[in-house]
Amino acid sequence: MRRRTPPPPAPLPQRDGIDPVRVRLPAEGPWESVREYLVERLSGAGPGVVDGMFAAGLFVGADGRAVAPDAGFRPGTYVWFHRELPYEVPVPFPIEIVHRDEHIVVADKPHFLATTPRGSHVVQTALARLRRELGLPTLGAAHRLDRLTAGLVLFTVRPEERGAYQGLFRDRRVRKEYEAVAAYDPALALPRTVRSRILKERGVLAAREVPGEPNAVSEIDLIEHRRADGLGRYRLLPHTGQTHQLRVHMTALGVPILGDPLYPEVAAPETPGAFRDPLQLLARGLEFTDPVTGVEHRLRSSRVLGSWAAQP
């Protein structure tokens, strides 16, 4: 089997911690010029946008030079450009660094900050911010933490090592510990292991439990509770990684996590810039054997969930 030639390095620098977009021209097609292809490929950008970008010299080839609008279509070649991104309300909370060496960075991310660029959250992400703040343009994420969840996220420094660290999470060789605040139910017997089948459909915000072979397993225990306000602090140990798994399982037990906008019922859409009532879920700990150095890492977040810190 013939191995595909890797693309050349990007001729454009990052902008705000975001890589330029890379487009590979198809192996065949009816287009006479690069412009014809890009007008079709980027049709969602709006009338005249692509021509305006050509006029401004914003499309470049592997040599870093602007691509002319009448440049001939050459199958398999690459074109780079930066997207014009809409304004994003800055997330006004810092990222703490828990561990950093020449191979990895483990960050303690705040609530409301996405891990990696996705959808409407691009510049305001942990990855983009850390690339800028640490001066590490090659930084990449080894896994992802939900935007509404705070806590530990592992990033890799060297692209060639990223696969080894991603494999830790894929092969479930990382012990992940979460903490949550929810109502205290004295009738709920804990600790217990919850097993169910969770389905997350594309385009649907909330996941749901369905009949069938379990694909989601979580250990749930009560750390402590307060009589004054009826709240409990829970330790959650996921053994699988289904979308919203811990949130779904806590809801199924009758103690949904405080501040959850999806479970048990979908709330009103979030207002941009309204950083209130965060989901009371924290990725408290990561434990793993470093696949590159062999070092045993046992890392902890120092954050305290706001509803538990508040005195009743």
Buried (B, 14 or more C-beta within 10 A) or exposed (E): EEEEEEEEEBBBEBEBBBBBBBBEBEEEEEBEBBBBBBBEBBEEBEEEBBEEBBEEEBBBBBEEEBBBBEBEBEEEBBBBBBEEEEEBEEBEBEBBEBBBEEBBBBBBBBBBBBBBBEEEBBBBBBBBBBBBEBEBEEBBBBBBBBBBBBBBBBBBBBEEBBEBBBEBBEEEEBEBBBBBBBBBBEEBEBEEEBBBBBBBEEEEEBBBBEEEEEBBBBBBEBEEBBEEEEBBBBBBBBBEBBEBBBBBBBBBBEBBBBBBBBBEEEEEEEEEEEBEBBBBBBBBBBBBEBBBEEEEBEBBBEBEBBBBEEEE
